[in-house]
Each structure stands twice: as structure tokens, then as C-alpha cells.
Amino acid sequence: MFEFLEKAARLTVNVVTLPVSVAADVVTLGGELNDRGKSYTETKLKRIGKDASKIVEDVAG
């Protein structure tokens, strides 16, 4: 029960902070001004996808 709530909270935090990642990409020109291989938005969206799939697995299984 608590694991599900923890996963839901993690997903919520990642969705809420997504605009911060987008703003960071705007400021750094999509990560071109720093030494990142991926943009902040791409990294955040992958985290959101992983968290959402874990929640779906918990609900389905």
C-alpha cells in the first residue's frame, strides 16, 4: 500500500517539476551550453514514463 503511494508521489513530483526542466532547457539551449548528453526535459520525461509504468504494473499485477 505504501509503496504504491510512494510511487504515485514520485510521479506527481516529476510531473509538477517538468516545467522547471523545460525552463532549464530554454536557458541552456536544450543542453548545448553544458556537457549533458541529453536535455533536462528528455531525462524528466523518461523518469515520468518509468514511474507511470511501475504504477500500471502494480495496478495490473
Biopython code that builds the backbone (N, CA, C, O; Angstrom):
import numpy as np
from Bio.PDB.StructureBuilder import StructureBuilder

atoms = [
    (1, "MET", "N", (0.829, -1.197, 0.000)),
    (1, "MET", "CA", (0.000, 0.000, 0.000)),
    (1, "MET", "C", (0.874, 1.262, 0.000)),
    (1, "MET", "O", (0.664, 2.186, -0.786)),
    (2, "PHE", "N", (1.858, 1.270, 0.905)),
    (2, "PHE", "CA", (2.697, 2.460, 0.997)),
    (2, "PHE", "C", (3.627, 2.595, -0.199)),
    (2, "PHE", "O", (3.996, 3.705, -0.581)),
    (3, "GLU", "N", (4.011, 1.452, -0.799)),
    (3, "GLU", "CA", (4.849, 1.517, -1.990)),
    (3, "GLU", "C", (4.105, 2.184, -3.139)),
    (3, "GLU", "O", (4.683, 2.969, -3.892)),
    (4, "PHE", "N", (2.821, 1.868, -3.268)),
    (4, "PHE", "CA", (2.009, 2.481, -4.312)),
    (4, "PHE", "C", (1.909, 3.989, -4.107)),
    (4, "PHE", "O", (2.024, 4.759, -5.060)),
    (5, "LEU", "N", (1.697, 4.407, -2.864)),
    (5, "LEU", "CA", (1.608, 5.833, -2.562)),
    (5, "LEU", "C", (2.945, 6.532, -2.817)),
    (5, "LEU", "O", (2.986, 7.668, -3.290)),
    (6, "GLU", "N", (4.029, 5.839, -2.498)),
    (6, "GLU", "CA", (5.351, 6.411, -2.752)),
    (6, "GLU", "C", (5.581, 6.595, -4.251)),
    (6, "GLU", "O", (6.099, 7.628, -4.677)),
    (7, "LYS", "N", (5.203, 5.608, -5.046)),
    (7, "LYS", "CA", (5.356, 5.704, -6.498)),
    (7, "LYS", "C", (4.459, 6.798, -7.075)),
    (7, "LYS", "O", (4.867, 7.527, -7.979)),
    (8, "ALA", "N", (3.245, 6.910, -6.553)),
    (8, "ALA", "CA", (2.329, 7.951, -7.022)),
    (8, "ALA", "C", (2.862, 9.334, -6.655)),
    (8, "ALA", "O", (2.749, 10.270, -7.447)),
    (9, "ALA", "N", (3.434, 9.467, -5.479)),
    (9, "ALA", "CA", (4.004, 10.756, -5.066)),
    (9, "ALA", "C", (5.206, 11.114, -5.930)),
    (9, "ALA", "O", (5.373, 12.272, -6.314)),
    (10, "ARG", "N", (6.053, 10.115, -6.241)),
    (10, "ARG", "CA", (7.220, 10.363, -7.084)),
    (10, "ARG", "C", (6.781, 10.815, -8.474)),
    (10, "ARG", "O", (7.360, 11.741, -9.042)),
    (11, "LEU", "N", (5.758, 10.160, -9.019)),
    (11, "LEU", "CA", (5.239, 10.542, -10.329)),
    (11, "LEU", "C", (4.685, 11.965, -10.298)),
    (11, "LEU", "O", (4.923, 12.749, -11.217)),
    (12, "THR", "N", (3.957, 12.291, -9.254)),
    (12, "THR", "CA", (3.378, 13.627, -9.121)),
    (12, "THR", "C", (4.468, 14.694, -9.061)),
    (12, "THR", "O", (4.364, 15.729, -9.720)),
    (13, "VAL", "N", (5.491, 14.450, -8.287)),
    (13, "VAL", "CA", (6.593, 15.415, -8.174)),
    (13, "VAL", "C", (7.278, 15.599, -9.521)),
    (13, "VAL", "O", (7.597, 16.723, -9.906)),
    (14, "ASN", "N", (7.504, 14.507, -10.235)),
    (14, "ASN", "CA", (8.151, 14.621, -11.542)),
    (14, "ASN", "C", (7.298, 15.386, -12.538)),
    (14, "ASN", "O", (7.827, 16.163, -13.332)),
    (15, "VAL", "N", (5.989, 15.180, -12.512)),
    (15, "VAL", "CA", (5.105, 15.913, -13.422)),
    (15, "VAL", "C", (5.066, 17.394, -13.057)),
    (15, "VAL", "O", (5.085, 18.255, -13.937)),
    (16, "VAL", "N", (5.012, 17.684, -11.772)),
    (16, "VAL", "CA", (4.936, 19.077, -11.328)),
    (16, "VAL", "C", (6.226, 19.832, -11.644)),
    (16, "VAL", "O", (6.183, 21.023, -11.952)),
    (17, "THR", "N", (7.367, 19.156, -11.571)),
    (17, "THR", "CA", (8.640, 19.830, -11.816)),
    (17, "THR", "C", (9.056, 19.796, -13.290)),
    (17, "THR", "O", (10.131, 20.289, -13.634)),
    (18, "LEU", "N", (8.237, 19.233, -14.149)),
    (18, "LEU", "CA", (8.541, 19.207, -15.582)),
    (18, "LEU", "C", (8.750, 20.609, -16.162)),
    (18, "LEU", "O", (9.682, 20.787, -16.947)),
    (19, "PRO", "N", (7.934, 21.613, -15.819)),
    (19, "PRO", "CA", (8.195, 22.958, -16.358)),
    (19, "PRO", "C", (9.566, 23.521, -15.975)),
    (19, "PRO", "O", (10.131, 24.327, -16.715)),
    (20, "VAL", "N", (10.095, 23.110, -14.845)),
    (20, "VAL", "CA", (11.440, 23.559, -14.450)),
    (20, "VAL", "C", (12.472, 22.989, -15.422)),
    (20, "VAL", "O", (13.414, 23.679, -15.811)),
    (21, "SER", "N", (12.292, 21.738, -15.807)),
    (21, "SER", "CA", (13.203, 21.120, -16.773)),
    (21, "SER", "C", (13.108, 21.804, -18.132)),
    (21, "SER", "O", (14.119, 22.022, -18.801)),
    (22, "VAL", "N", (11.897, 22.137, -18.526)),
    (22, "VAL", "CA", (11.718, 22.837, -19.804)),
    (22, "VAL", "C", (12.399, 24.204, -19.749)),
    (22, "VAL", "O", (13.059, 24.608, -20.707)),
    (23, "ALA", "N", (12.243, 24.908, -18.641)),
    (23, "ALA", "CA", (12.886, 26.223, -18.496)),
    (23, "ALA", "C", (14.408, 26.090, -18.516)),
    (23, "ALA", "O", (15.099, 26.922, -19.103)),
    (24, "ALA", "N", (14.926, 25.047, -17.876)),
    (24, "ALA", "CA", (16.376, 24.832, -17.890)),
    (24, "ALA", "C", (16.871, 24.566, -19.307)),
    (24, "ALA", "O", (17.958, 25.003, -19.681)),
    (25, "ASP", "N", (16.068, 23.844, -20.097)),
    (25, "ASP", "CA", (16.457, 23.608, -21.489)),
    (25, "ASP", "C", (16.415, 24.891, -22.316)),
    (25, "ASP", "O", (17.243, 25.083, -23.206)),
    (26, "VAL", "N", (15.466, 25.756, -22.027)),
    (26, "VAL", "CA", (15.397, 27.031, -22.751)),
    (26, "VAL", "C", (16.629, 27.873, -22.437)),
    (26, "VAL", "O", (17.232, 28.464, -23.333)),
    (27, "VAL", "N", (16.994, 27.923, -21.168)),
    (27, "VAL", "CA", (18.140, 28.734, -20.750)),
    (27, "VAL", "C", (19.447, 28.170, -21.317)),
    (27, "VAL", "O", (20.326, 28.930, -21.724)),
    (28, "THR", "N", (19.573, 26.844, -21.343)),
    (28, "THR", "CA", (20.823, 26.223, -21.808)),
    (28, "THR", "C", (20.747, 25.802, -23.271)),
    (28, "THR", "O", (21.591, 25.036, -23.736)),
    (29, "LEU", "N", (19.766, 26.284, -23.988)),
    (29, "LEU", "CA", (19.586, 25.956, -25.405)),
    (29, "LEU", "C", (19.521, 24.449, -25.630)),
    (29, "LEU", "O", (20.218, 23.899, -26.483)),
    (30, "GLY", "N", (18.674, 23.802, -24.849)),
    (30, "GLY", "CA", (18.492, 22.360, -24.986)),
    (30, "GLY", "C", (19.666, 21.548, -24.488)),
    (30, "GLY", "O", (19.877, 20.422, -24.937)),
    (31, "GLY", "N", (20.424, 22.095, -23.579)),
    (31, "GLY", "CA", (21.574, 21.399, -23.030)),
    (31, "GLY", "C", (22.848, 21.598, -23.819)),
    (31, "GLY", "O", (23.865, 20.977, -23.513)),
    (32, "GLU", "N", (22.817, 22.451, -24.828)),
    (32, "GLU", "CA", (24.012, 22.680, -25.647)),
    (32, "GLU", "C", (25.070, 23.498, -24.905)),
    (32, "GLU", "O", (26.255, 23.401, -25.224)),
    (33, "LEU", "N", (24.665, 24.291, -23.932)),
    (33, "LEU", "CA", (25.626, 25.127, -23.214)),
    (33, "LEU", "C", (26.286, 24.413, -22.040)),
    (33, "LEU", "O", (27.112, 24.999, -21.340)),
    (34, "ASN", "N", (25.927, 23.153, -21.823)),
    (34, "ASN", "CA", (26.587, 22.376, -20.781)),
    (34, "ASN", "C", (26.993, 21.024, -21.348)),
    (34, "ASN", "O", (26.758, 20.756, -22.526)),
    (35, "ASP", "N", (27.579, 20.193, -20.555)),
    (35, "ASP", "CA", (28.137, 18.936, -21.042)),
    (35, "ASP", "C", (27.187, 17.748, -20.865)),
    (35, "ASP", "O", (27.630, 16.625, -20.625)),
    (36, "ARG", "N", (25.899, 17.996, -20.983)),
    (36, "ARG", "CA", (24.925, 16.905, -20.847)),
    (36, "ARG", "C", (24.692, 16.251, -22.205)),
    (36, "ARG", "O", (24.637, 16.928, -23.232)),
    (37, "GLY", "N", (24.559, 14.940, -22.197)),
    (37, "GLY", "CA", (24.274, 14.225, -23.427)),
    (37, "GLY", "C", (22.810, 14.310, -23.813)),
    (37, "GLY", "O", (22.464, 14.224, -24.992)),
    (38, "LYS", "N", (21.954, 14.478, -22.820)),
    (38, "LYS", "CA", (20.507, 14.553, -23.051)),
    (38, "LYS", "C", (19.980, 15.836, -22.421)),
    (38, "LYS", "O", (20.571, 16.375, -21.485)),
    (39, "SER", "N", (18.870, 16.308, -22.946)),
    (39, "SER", "CA", (18.279, 17.518, -22.378)),
    (39, "SER", "C", (17.605, 17.194, -21.049)),
    (39, "SER", "O", (17.290, 16.039, -20.763)),
    (40, "TYR", "N", (17.393, 18.213, -20.256)),
    (40, "TYR", "CA", (16.717, 18.043, -18.969)),
    (40, "TYR", "C", (15.298, 17.519, -19.176)),
    (40, "TYR", "O", (14.829, 16.672, -18.417)),
    (41, "THR", "N", (14.623, 18.019, -20.194)),
    (41, "THR", "CA", (13.249, 17.598, -20.455)),
    (41, "THR", "C", (13.197, 16.129, -20.838)),
    (41, "THR", "O", (12.321, 15.400, -20.371)),
    (42, "GLU", "N", (14.109, 15.689, -21.669)),
    (42, "GLU", "CA", (14.142, 14.281, -22.075)),
    (42, "GLU", "C", (14.363, 13.373, -20.870)),
    (42, "GLU", "O", (13.706, 12.341, -20.731)),
    (43, "THR", "N", (15.284, 13.762, -20.007)),
    (43, "THR", "CA", (15.558, 12.979, -18.811)),
    (43, "THR", "C", (14.328, 12.921, -17.912)),
    (43, "THR", "O", (13.989, 11.861, -17.386)),
    (44, "LYS", "N", (13.664, 14.052, -17.737)),
    (44, "LYS", "CA", (12.479, 14.105, -16.876)),
    (44, "LYS", "C", (11.340, 13.275, -17.455)),
    (44, "LYS", "O", (10.646, 12.574, -16.718)),
    (45, "LEU", "N", (11.142, 13.349, -18.775)),
    (45, "LEU", "CA", (10.078, 12.572, -19.404)),
    (45, "LEU", "C", (10.339, 11.073, -19.295)),
    (45, "LEU", "O", (9.396, 10.294, -19.151)),
    (46, "LYS", "N", (11.588, 10.662, -19.361)),
    (46, "LYS", "CA", (11.902, 9.244, -19.175)),
    (46, "LYS", "C", (11.590, 8.800, -17.751)),
    (46, "LYS", "O", (11.084, 7.698, -17.539)),
    (47, "ARG", "N", (11.892, 9.658, -16.771)),
    (47, "ARG", "CA", (11.554, 9.333, -15.382)),
    (47, "ARG", "C", (10.050, 9.223, -15.202)),
    (47, "ARG", "O", (9.571, 8.316, -14.521)),
    (48, "ILE", "N", (9.299, 10.143, -15.810)),
    (48, "ILE", "CA", (7.843, 10.100, -15.710)),
    (48, "ILE", "C", (7.314, 8.812, -16.329)),
    (48, "ILE", "O", (6.416, 8.178, -15.775)),
    (49, "GLY", "N", (7.865, 8.426, -17.468)),
    (49, "GLY", "CA", (7.441, 7.194, -18.121)),
    (49, "GLY", "C", (7.725, 5.963, -17.276)),
    (49, "GLY", "O", (6.882, 5.071, -17.178)),
    (50, "LYS", "N", (8.901, 5.906, -16.666)),
    (50, "LYS", "CA", (9.248, 4.772, -15.808)),
    (50, "LYS", "C", (8.325, 4.708, -14.596)),
    (50, "LYS", "O", (7.833, 3.638, -14.238)),
    (51, "ASP", "N", (8.094, 5.859, -13.967)),
    (51, "ASP", "CA", (7.222, 5.880, -12.790)),
    (51, "ASP", "C", (5.802, 5.477, -13.150)),
    (51, "ASP", "O", (5.157, 4.743, -12.401)),
    (52, "ALA", "N", (5.311, 5.947, -14.283)),
    (52, "ALA", "CA", (3.947, 5.609, -14.700)),
    (52, "ALA", "C", (3.840, 4.114, -15.017)),
    (52, "ALA", "O", (2.840, 3.481, -14.679)),
    (53, "SER", "N", (4.857, 3.553, -15.658)),
    (53, "SER", "CA", (4.796, 2.126, -15.979)),
    (53, "SER", "C", (4.861, 1.272, -14.731)),
    (53, "SER", "O", (4.238, 0.211, -14.682)),
    (54, "LYS", "N", (5.596, 1.704, -13.722)),
    (54, "LYS", "CA", (5.652, 0.960, -12.451)),
    (54, "LYS", "C", (4.286, 0.986, -11.775)),
    (54, "LYS", "O", (3.859, -0.016, -11.202)),
    (55, "ILE", "N", (3.605, 2.116, -11.838)),
    (55, "ILE", "CA", (2.274, 2.193, -11.221)),
    (55, "ILE", "C", (1.305, 1.292, -11.979)),
    (55, "ILE", "O", (0.501, 0.597, -11.358)),
    (56, "VAL", "N", (1.367, 1.293, -13.306)),
    (56, "VAL", "CA", (0.480, 0.436, -14.094)),
    (56, "VAL", "C", (0.755, -1.034, -13.787)),
    (56, "VAL", "O", (-0.181, -1.824, -13.667)),
    (57, "GLU", "N", (2.020, -1.406, -13.659)),
    (57, "GLU", "CA", (2.365, -2.785, -13.316)),
    (57, "GLU", "C", (1.801, -3.172, -11.958)),
    (57, "GLU", "O", (1.311, -4.288, -11.788)),
    (58, "ASP", "N", (1.865, -2.263, -10.987)),
    (58, "ASP", "CA", (1.328, -2.554, -9.654)),
    (58, "ASP", "C", (-0.183, -2.731, -9.693)),
    (58, "ASP", "O", (-0.726, -3.617, -9.034)),
    (59, "VAL", "N", (-0.855, -1.893, -10.462)),
    (59, "VAL", "CA", (-2.309, -1.968, -10.531)),
    (59, "VAL", "C", (-2.752, -3.215, -11.300)),
    (59, "VAL", "O", (-3.712, -3.882, -10.915)),
    (60, "ALA", "N", (-2.046, -3.521, -12.388)),
    (60, "ALA", "CA", (-2.432, -4.656, -13.216)),
    (60, "ALA", "C", (-2.048, -6.000, -12.577)),
    (60, "ALA", "O", (-2.729, -7.007, -12.774)),
    (61, "GLY", "N", (-0.973, -6.001, -11.829)),
    (61, "GLY", "CA", (-0.470, -7.278, -11.318)),
    (61, "GLY", "C", (-0.746, -7.503, -9.930)),
    (61, "GLY", "O", (-0.372, -8.542, -9.386)),
]
sb = StructureBuilder()
sb.init_structure("model")
sb.init_model(0)
sb.init_chain("A")
sb.init_seg("    ")
for serial, (resi, resn, name, xyz) in enumerate(atoms, 1):
    if name == "N":
        sb.init_residue(resn, " ", resi, " ")
    sb.init_atom(name, np.array(xyz, "f"), 0.0, 1.0, " ", f" {name:<3s}", serial, name[0])
structure = sb.get_structure()
